[in-house]
Amino acid sequence: MLDRIKLPIYDQIGTNYSKTRHTDPRIQNTIMKALGNCETILNVGAGSGSYEPRDRQVVSLDPSLVMLKQRTDLSYTVRGIAELLPFPDKSFDAAMGVSTIHHWSDKSHGIKELKRVVKDRVVIFTWDRKLISNSWLLCDYLPASKDFALKLSIAIEAYASMFEATVEIIPVPIPWDCLDGFPEAYWRRPNEVLDPVVWKSVSILTLIPEYERTKGLNRLALELRNGQWRKKYGHLLKLEEYDMGIRLVVWRK
């Protein structure tokens, strides 16, 4: 089945993913609280292993061999996709997915699969598309990335419908010195976005036309030099954390 699936995008862009996408302990703590006392965890779209509980039994699933090969421990990894989980019903206490659902080809069916294989709960780390205006990077400098992000994402209100039940939505404020290199992490560190090592590990920055990215990053570099960025967004430099729209969606049986 996997051989008939379109080449995972992270086979193309994920080569250096482990260099910038590290586990931030503050976000990790929020995810751990959401997982509760669950002991057996399926991590869907696991990538290089960020945010996996180290004190639980975890099985990590990802379609990209490039991503799986960056892990330090391959003992409990499976190549696969959310929409076709190769596990019996109720195989795990919980399932988790971090920054992955926007890449699923059939999000509703993927969620049904997660519900099928768990006994207790599902925890999804995602973002509220209504708050995309909080991202100066996408809205001001990289509108093509903004459009791409909106196209991939789903409304936070849609999760209750897809889970066919009430879900808990937990805000996850992003610290200014966040260790994880997702695009929202750089809200107070604009210079870092200009580093190719950084933007090449962000799908919505990598998968847009090159001329759009070059134009936007060149303007960002210019406005950092001439002070325009600080005039527009300098108020952010006083904040320790910021709501970039990142959310945990938690469903319990």
FENZI-V653149 format. One record per residue. N is the residue number from 1. OMEGA is omega in whole degrees, -180 to 180 (999 if undefined). Layout:
# FENZI-V653149
n->[N:N]
omega->[OMEGA:OMEGA]
This chain:
# FENZI-V653149
n->[1:2:3:4:5:6:7:8:9:10:11:12:13:14:15:16:17:18:19:20:21:22:23:24:25:26:27:28:29:30:31:32:33:34:35:36:37:38:39:40:41:42:43:44:45:46:47:48:49:50:51:52:53:54:55:56:57:58:59:60:61:62:63:64:65:66:67:68:69:70:71:72:73:74:75:76:77:78:79:80:81:82:83:84:85:86:87:88:89:90:91:92:93:94:95:96:97:98:99:100:101:102:103:104:105:106:107:108:109:110:111:112:113:114:115:116:117:118:119:120:121:122:123:124:125:126:127:128:129:130:131:132:133:134:135:136:137:138:139:140:141:142:143:144:145:146:147:148:149:150:151:152:153:154:155:156:157:158:159:160:161:162:163:164:165:166:167:168:169:170:171:172:173:174:175:176:177:178:179:180:181:182:183:184:185:186:187:188:189:190:191:192:193:194:195:196:197:198:199:200:201:202:203:204:205:206:207:208:209:210:211:212:213:214:215:216:217:218:219:220:221:222:223:224:225:226:227:228:229:230:231:232:233:234:235:236:237:238:239:240:241:242:243:244:245:246:247:248:249:250:251:252:253]
omega->[-179:-179:-179:-179:177:-179:179:-176:-179:167:-180:-172:-171:-174:-177:-174:-176:-179:-176:-174:-177:177:172:-173:180:175:178:-180:178:179:180:177:-180:178:177:-178:-179:-175:180:-171:169:177:-176:-173:-167:179:-177:170:179:174:175:177:-179:-179:180:174:-174:169:-174:-177:178:179:-172:175:178:180:-178:-178:178:-180:179:-179:-179:-173:-175:179:180:175:-178:-177:-178:-175:-179:-176:-176:-177:176:176:174:180:-174:173:-176:171:178:176:-176:178:-175:-169:-179:178:180:-179:178:-173:-179:-180:176:178:177:178:178:178:-177:-171:-178:176:-168:-171:174:179:-179:177:-174:-180:-180:-175:178:-178:-180:178:177:-179:176:-178:-177:-173:-176:-170:-175:-179:177:176:177:-180:179:180:179:180:-177:-169:175:180:-179:180:-177:-176:179:178:-178:177:-178:-178:174:176:175:179:-176:176:178:178:-176:178:-175:-179:-178:-178:-178:-173:172:-170:-179:-175:-171:-175:178:-177:-172:-178:-176:-179:-178:-180:180:177:179:-172:178:178:179:-172:-175:174:-177:-170:173:178:-176:-178:177:180:-179:179:-178:-179:176:178:176:179:180:-176:172:180:-175:175:-179:179:-179:178:-177:-170:-178:178:180:-176:179:-174:177:176:-173:177:179:179:179:-176:166:173:-176:175:178:177:999]
